[in-house]
């Protein structure tokens, strides 16, 4: 919905929910009961010529309940429950002080939370909780002292609250931190000629989490218009991050902050790009990059034998410090990206291709050998196209394109992505525990980390829209078909083993798929 607010502003908002869990999922095997809902609201106010106010809010929630073997006799029902979501809100004040000086000031708040229950998967209590809250104040000022030169100044202050809890029979991790982050930056932009644009900046960070981290981060970028149709650009910089993403095998990742045990992450970026316009309608963009990472973290699955708990309640060890809970690592990414697009005409769309390689190396993981993380994608292809049907027919007859009161628009989207890396079981075995020989432990030993990849992800979507324009309003009913091929793209793979002949173990593979073919109908109204 969009609507004016008198003569001083406007309001826009939307809300949506998927109903896959209520319609198709109950009748299809190996499809998880999943839904998400989200909504946003924005209000814009033109207070006067020099002051503008923007208020915005967003919220989302994802709910997943996954069950394996629920309908299979003789096998244990395993699965998981997982909920996660985001909430954020902000107030922005834009102030024009003079023709040479204007600014933006924000007050923002956000919260990320995730709650997971893997108890049925591991036949024991196994839960995980993670959330981050962030209340921030920040401002940006732009000043134009002379022609062709811009000076930028900014500041930011964040108040964070992070909680990471993990409970299992082997112990409880309960980490609660309230760090503060202060930052300021200064940049200069200079255009010595119509063809050259130079920008350099310096950012200062102070992160206080009991231990203080202070860093200076320089950045530089240049754009050069070689000809009327060819542009070159280059950029380099050093970046610091004090919140660390700790990957899970699948689903949303966990987040922890820098502290005495986990140093700040840093990355050096180098980017070069080229673009060219063809015939006024087509544009080609090529960009290549290299990035290295220092101090990235992964969960230490052996923390219970590597470190000493801070206290013990009953027989359960409690860990409230992060020393030894996470493995430290380094990494790098490199790649090249191509984009060809057409924004005007009877047919519009774009084609993109990217080739990339990311490698991580962690202390104590994979024998110190480099491996590809779960998010690494060697090849990604996206193709999007739209067709103006009536003007396409006029073009075939040799007639000029025109504006129609009613028209059909046909669209498609094709996506191809290399399969995500995964770790296969190297061996699996049963262990009889002494002195209780009746108790049997099932152990799985992994192969090299992420040495295999799941099958490639492919999807084709089609859409058909009928546009009808009236005097003061218009409507556009549409039909969209998601995953036209009904390709069974794999989300993740679950491995298990059952006793076989001669006391050998037989491997069992359970795959969890993504959405099958999904049709959508709707209508848009504009007044």
C-alpha positions in Angstrom: 0.0 0.0 0.0 1.1 3.5 -0.8 -0.7 6.7 0.1 -0.1 10.4 0.6 0.0 12.0 4.1 -1.8 15.3 3.4 0.5 17.7 1.5 3.6 17.0 3.5 4.5 13.4 3.0 3.7 9.8 2.0 3.2 6.4 3.5 4.1 3.0 2.1 3.9 -0.5 3.6 3.6 -4.1 2.8 3.2 -7.5 4.5 3.4 -11.0 3.2 3.4 -14.6 4.3 4.1 -17.9 2.5 1.4 -20.6 2.9 3.4 -23.4 1.5 3.2 -25.2 4.9 -0.6 -25.0 4.9 -1.2 -26.1 1.3 1.3 -28.3 -0.5 3.8 -29.4 2.0 1.6 -31.8 4.0 1.1 -33.9 0.8 4.7 -34.0 -0.4 7.3 -36.3 1.2 10.6 -34.9 2.4 9.4 -31.3 2.1 9.8 -29.4 5.4 7.0 -27.5 7.1 8.3 -24.0 6.6 6.9 -20.5 6.2 8.1 -17.0 6.6 6.4 -13.7 7.0 7.7 -10.2 6.8 6.4 -6.6 6.7 7.7 -3.1 6.3 6.4 0.4 6.8 7.9 3.7 5.7 6.8 7.3 6.1 8.3 10.3 4.4 7.8 13.9 5.6 8.8 17.1 3.8 8.8 19.4 6.8 10.1 22.4 4.8 12.7 23.1 2.1 15.6 22.4 4.5 14.3 19.6 6.6 13.0 16.1 5.7 12.1 13.2 8.0 12.0 9.5 7.2 10.6 6.8 9.6 10.9 3.1 8.6 10.5 -0.3 10.2 10.9 -3.9 9.1 10.3 -7.3 10.7 10.6 -10.9 9.5 10.2 -14.3 10.9 11.1 -17.7 9.5 9.7 -20.9 11.0 11.0 -24.4 10.1 10.0 -27.8 11.4 11.8 -30.6 9.6 11.2 -34.3 10.2 12.9 -37.4 8.7 11.4 -40.8 8.7 8.1 -39.5 10.1 6.1 -42.0 8.0 8.6 -44.8 7.8 8.2 -47.8 10.1 11.2 -49.2 11.9 13.3 -46.0 11.8 13.6 -43.4 14.4 11.9 -40.1 13.7 14.7 -37.4 13.5 14.5 -33.8 12.6 14.8 -30.3 14.0 12.9 -27.1 14.8 14.4 -23.8 13.9 13.1 -20.2 14.1 14.9 -17.0 13.1 14.2 -13.5 12.2 15.1 -9.8 12.1 13.5 -6.6 13.3 14.8 -3.1 12.6 13.6 0.5 12.8 15.1 3.8 12.0 14.4 7.6 12.1 16.4 9.7 9.6 16.6 13.5 9.6 17.9 15.2 6.5 19.0 18.8 7.0 20.2 21.3 4.3 22.2 23.9 6.1 23.3 25.7 2.9 23.9 25.1 -0.8 27.3 23.8 0.2 26.5 21.8 3.3 23.8 19.2 4.0 23.6 16.2 6.3 21.8 13.0 7.4 21.3 11.9 11.0 19.9 8.5 12.1 18.7 6.8 15.2 18.4 3.0 14.5 17.6 -0.1 16.4 17.8 -3.8 15.3 17.5 -7.3 16.6 18.5 -10.6 15.1 17.4 -13.8 16.8 17.7 -17.5 16.1 16.4 -20.5 18.2 17.2 -24.1 17.2 16.3 -27.4 18.7 18.2 -30.4 17.4 17.3 -32.8 20.2 15.4 -35.4 18.1 18.4 -35.5 15.7 20.9 -36.3 18.4 18.6 -38.3 20.8 19.6 -35.9 23.6 19.0 -32.3 24.7 20.6 -30.1 22.1 19.4 -26.5 21.7 21.0 -23.3 20.5 20.0 -19.7 20.9 21.7 -16.6 19.5 20.5 -13.0 19.3 22.0 -9.5 18.7 20.5 -6.2 19.5 21.9 -2.9 18.2 20.9 0.6 19.1 22.9 3.2 17.1 23.3 6.9 16.5 25.1 8.0 13.4 25.5 11.0 11.1 26.9 12.0 7.7 27.8 15.5 6.5 28.8 16.5 3.0 30.5 19.9 2.3 31.3 21.4 -1.1 33.9 24.1 -0.3 34.8 24.7 -4.0 33.7 23.4 -7.3 34.9 19.8 -8.2 35.7 19.0 -4.5 33.6 17.4 -1.8 34.5 16.8 1.8 32.7 14.1 3.8 32.5 13.6 7.6 30.7 11.0 9.6 30.4 9.4 13.0 28.7 6.3 14.5 28.1 5.0 18.0 26.7 1.5 18.5 25.4 -0.2 21.7 25.3 -3.9 21.2 24.0 -6.9 23.2 25.0 -10.4 22.1 23.9 -13.7 23.5 25.1 -17.1 22.4 23.8 -20.2 24.3 24.3 -23.8 23.4 23.0 -26.6 25.6 23.8 -30.3 25.3 24.5 -33.2 27.7 28.3 -32.5 27.3 28.0 -29.0 28.6 26.3 -25.5 28.4 27.8 -22.5 26.6 26.4 -19.3 28.0 28.1 -16.2 26.6 26.5 -12.7 27.2 28.3 -9.6 26.1 27.4 -5.8 25.9 30.1 -4.2 23.7 30.2 -0.6 22.4 31.5 0.5 19.0 32.6 4.1 18.1 33.6 5.1 14.6 34.4 8.2 12.6 35.5 8.9 9.1 36.8 11.6 6.8 36.8 11.5 3.0 37.6 13.7 0.1 36.3 13.5 -3.5 38.0 15.4 -6.2 37.1 15.7 -9.9 40.1 17.3 -11.6 38.5 16.8 -15.0 35.2 15.6 -16.5 36.8 12.2 -17.1 38.5 11.5 -13.8 36.9 11.1 -10.3 39.2 10.4 -7.3 38.1 9.6 -3.7 40.2 8.8 -0.6 39.1 8.3 3.0 40.2 7.2 6.4 38.0 5.5 9.0 38.8 5.2 12.7 37.2 2.4 14.8 37.1 1.9 18.6 35.5 -1.3 19.8 35.1 -1.8 23.5 34.3 -5.3 24.7 36.2 -5.3 28.0 39.3 -5.3 25.8 39.6 -2.3 23.5 40.4 -2.6 19.8 41.5 0.5 17.8 42.0 0.5 14.1 42.6 2.9 11.2 41.1 1.8 7.8 42.1 3.7 4.7 40.1 3.5 1.4 40.7 4.7 -2.1 38.8 4.6 -5.4 39.2 6.1 -8.9 36.9 6.3 -11.9 38.1 7.2 -15.3 35.9 7.9 -18.4 38.3 6.7 -21.1 35.8 7.5 -24.0 32.1 8.5 -24.2 31.3 4.8 -23.9 34.1 3.2 -21.9 34.6 3.6 -18.1 37.3 2.2 -15.9 37.2 2.0 -12.1 39.6 0.7 -9.4 39.2 0.5 -5.6 41.2 -0.7 -2.6 40.8 -0.6 1.1 41.3 -2.2 4.5 38.1 -3.1 6.4 37.6 -4.2 10.0 34.7 -6.2 11.6 34.0 -6.8 15.2 31.1 -9.1 14.9 32.1 -12.6 13.7 29.9 -14.9 11.7 30.3 -18.5 12.9 29.0 -20.8 10.2 26.6 -23.7 10.8 26.4 -26.7 8.5 23.2 -25.2 7.2 20.5 -22.6 8.1 21.3 -19.2 9.5 24.7 -18.7 11.0 25.6 -17.6 14.6 27.2 -14.3 15.6 29.6 -13.5 18.4 31.7 -10.3 19.1 35.4 -9.6 19.4 36.8 -10.0 22.9 40.0 -11.0 24.6 39.9 -14.4 23.0 38.6 -13.5 19.5 40.5 -10.6 17.9 38.9 -8.3 15.3 38.5 -9.6 11.7 40.2 -7.7 9.0 40.2 -7.8 5.2 42.1 -6.1 2.4 40.1 -5.5 -0.8 41.4 -4.8 -4.4 38.8 -4.3 -7.2 39.1 -3.4 -10.8 36.2 -2.8 -13.2 35.4 -2.0 -16.8 32.2 -1.0 -18.5 31.1 -0.2 -22.0 27.9 1.1 -23.7 26.8 -0.4 -27.0 24.3 1.3 -29.4 22.7 3.3 -26.5 20.8 0.3 -25.3 23.3 -2.3 -24.1 25.9 -2.1 -21.4 28.7 -4.6 -20.6 30.3 -4.6 -17.1 33.3 -6.6 -16.1 34.7 -6.6 -12.5 37.5 -8.6 -10.9 38.5 -8.7 -7.3 40.7 -10.1 -4.6 40.1 -10.1 -0.9 41.9 -11.7 2.0 40.6 -12.3 5.5 42.4 -12.5 8.8 40.9 -13.7 12.1 37.7 -15.5 11.0 36.2 -18.1 13.3 34.5 -21.5 13.3 32.9 -23.5 16.1 35.3 -25.9 17.8 33.4 -29.2 18.1 36.0 -30.6 20.5 35.8 -27.7 23.0 34.7 -29.9 25.9 38.0 -31.8 25.8 40.1 -28.8 24.9 39.2 -26.3 27.6 38.2 -26.1 31.3 34.7 -24.9 32.2 34.3 -21.8 34.3 32.0 -23.7 36.7 30.0 -26.9 37.1 26.4 -27.1 38.1 25.5 -30.7 39.2 27.5 -32.7 36.7 27.1 -30.3 33.8 30.0 -28.0 32.9 29.2 -24.3 32.2 31.3 -22.2 29.8 30.8 -18.5 30.0 34.1 -17.4 28.3 34.8 -18.0 24.6 38.5 -19.1 25.1 38.8 -22.3 23.1 35.2 -22.4 21.9 36.0 -21.1 18.5 38.8 -22.0 16.1 40.7 -19.1 14.5 41.4 -19.0 10.7 42.3 -16.9 7.7 41.0 -17.0 4.1 40.8 -15.3 0.7 38.4 -14.8 -2.2 39.1 -14.0 -5.8 36.9 -13.9 -8.8 35.6 -12.2 -11.9 32.0 -11.1 -12.8 30.4 -10.3 -16.1 27.1 -8.4 -16.6 25.4 -7.6 -19.9 22.1 -5.7 -19.7 19.5 -4.0 -21.8 17.3 -1.5 -20.0 15.2 0.0 -22.9 13.2 -1.3 -25.8 10.7 -4.0 -26.5 12.8 -6.7 -24.9 14.7 -5.9 -21.7 16.8 -7.9 -19.3 20.2 -8.9 -18.2 22.7 -11.8 -18.2 25.3 -12.2 -15.6 28.1 -14.8 -14.9 30.5 -15.0 -12.0 33.4 -17.3 -11.4 34.9 -17.2 -7.9 37.0 -19.2 -5.4 37.0 -18.8 -1.6 39.4 -20.7 0.7 39.5 -20.9 4.4 42.2 -22.3 6.7 41.5 -22.9 10.4 43.7 -23.9 13.2 42.7 -27.4 14.3 40.3 -28.1 11.4 40.9 -30.3 8.3 44.5 -30.9 9.5 45.3 -27.2 8.8 44.6 -27.7 5.1 42.6 -25.1 3.1 39.0 -25.8 2.2 36.0 -24.1 0.6 33.4 -22.7 3.0 29.7 -23.6 2.6 28.8 -20.4 0.9 31.5 -20.8 -1.9 30.0 -21.0 -5.4 32.4 -21.7 -8.2 30.0 -20.6 -11.0 26.8 -18.6 -11.0 24.7 -17.7 -14.0 21.5 -15.5 -14.0 19.4 -14.7 -17.0 16.4 -12.4 -16.8 14.2 -11.3 -19.7 11.0 -9.3 -20.3 8.9 -8.9 -23.4 6.4 -6.1 -24.3 4.0 -8.3 -26.3 2.0 -5.8 -28.3 5.0 -3.7 -29.3 6.8 -7.0 -30.2 4.0 -7.7 -32.7 4.2 -4.1 -34.1 8.0 -4.6 -34.5 7.4 -7.8 -36.5 5.1 -5.8 -38.8 7.7 -3.1 -39.2 5.7 -0.5 -37.2 7.0 1.9 -34.5 6.5 1.1 -30.8 3.8 2.9 -28.9 2.1 3.2 -25.5 -1.0 0.9 -25.1 -3.9 1.2 -22.7 -3.7 -2.6 -22.3 -0.8 -4.9 -22.8 0.7 -8.3 -22.0 4.1 -8.6 -20.5 6.0 -11.9 -20.5 9.0 -12.5 -18.3 11.4 -15.3 -17.3 14.3 -15.9 -14.9 16.8 -18.6 -15.1 19.4 -19.3 -12.4 22.3 -21.8 -12.3 24.7 -22.1 -9.3 27.4 -24.6 -8.6 26.5 -27.0 -5.8 27.5 -25.9 -2.3 30.4 -27.7 -0.7 29.6 -30.5 1.8 31.5 -33.0 4.0 30.8 -36.7 3.5 31.3 -39.4 6.2 34.7 -40.9 5.9 33.8 -43.9 8.1 31.1 -44.8 10.6 31.2 -47.4 13.3 29.6 -48.6 16.6 31.6 -48.4 19.9 30.6 -50.6 22.9 31.2 -48.5 26.0 32.9 -50.1 29.1 31.7 -51.1 31.7 28.2 -51.1 30.3 28.6 -53.3 27.2 24.9 -53.0 26.4 25.4 -49.3 25.7 26.4 -48.7 22.1 27.6 -45.4 20.7 27.3 -44.6 17.0 30.3 -42.6 15.8 30.8 -40.9 12.4 34.2 -39.8 11.3 34.2 -37.1 8.5 36.2 -37.1 5.3 38.2 -34.0 4.3 36.1 -30.9 5.1 33.9 -29.8 2.2 35.8 -31.8 -0.4 32.6 -32.8 -2.2 29.8 -30.6 -3.6 26.0 -31.1 -3.8 24.4 -31.2 -7.3 24.1 -27.8 -9.0 21.2 -25.6 -8.3 19.0 -24.7 -11.3 15.7 -23.0 -11.6 13.4 -21.5 -14.3 10.6 -19.1 -13.4 8.0 -17.7 -15.8 5.6 -14.8 -15.4 2.6 -13.5 -17.4 1.2 -10.0 -16.6 -1.8 -8.2 -18.1 -1.7 -4.5 -17.7 -4.9 -2.5 -18.0 -4.8 1.3 -17.7 -8.0 3.4 -16.9 -8.4 7.1 -16.5 -7.3 7.4 -12.9 -6.2 3.9 -12.0 -4.8 0.7 -13.4 -4.6 -2.9 -12.6 -2.2 -5.7 -13.5 -3.3 -9.3 -12.7 -0.4 -11.8 -13.0 0.5 -15.4 -13.0 4.0 -16.5 -11.9 5.3 -20.1 -11.9 8.3 -20.7 -9.7 10.6 -23.6 -10.6 8.8 -24.5 -13.9 10.9 -27.7 -14.4 10.0 -28.9 -10.9 13.7 -29.5 -10.4 14.4 -31.2 -7.1 17.2 -28.9 -5.9 18.9 -30.3 -2.7 19.0 -28.1 0.4 21.2 -30.4 2.5 22.0 -34.1 2.9 21.7 -36.1 6.2 23.8 -39.2 6.6 23.0 -42.2 8.9 24.0 -45.8 9.2 22.0 -48.9 10.2 23.2 -52.5 11.0 23.6 -54.7 7.9 24.6 -58.3 7.2 27.7 -59.7 9.0 27.6 -56.9 11.6 28.5 -54.4 8.9 27.0 -50.9 8.7 24.8 -49.8 5.8 24.9 -46.2 4.8 21.6 -44.3 4.6 21.2 -40.9 2.8 18.3 -38.6 3.5 18.1 -35.5 1.2 16.0 -32.4 2.1 14.9 -30.5 -1.0 13.9 -26.9 -1.7 10.6 -25.8 -3.0 9.1 -27.8 -6.0 7.0 -26.1 -8.7 5.0 -23.3 -7.1 2.3 -21.3 -9.0 1.4 -17.8 -7.8 -1.5 -15.6 -8.8 -2.1 -12.0 -7.8 -3.1 -8.5 -8.9 -1.6 -5.1 -8.5 -3.8 -2.0 -8.3 -2.5 1.6 -8.8 -4.6 4.7 -8.1 
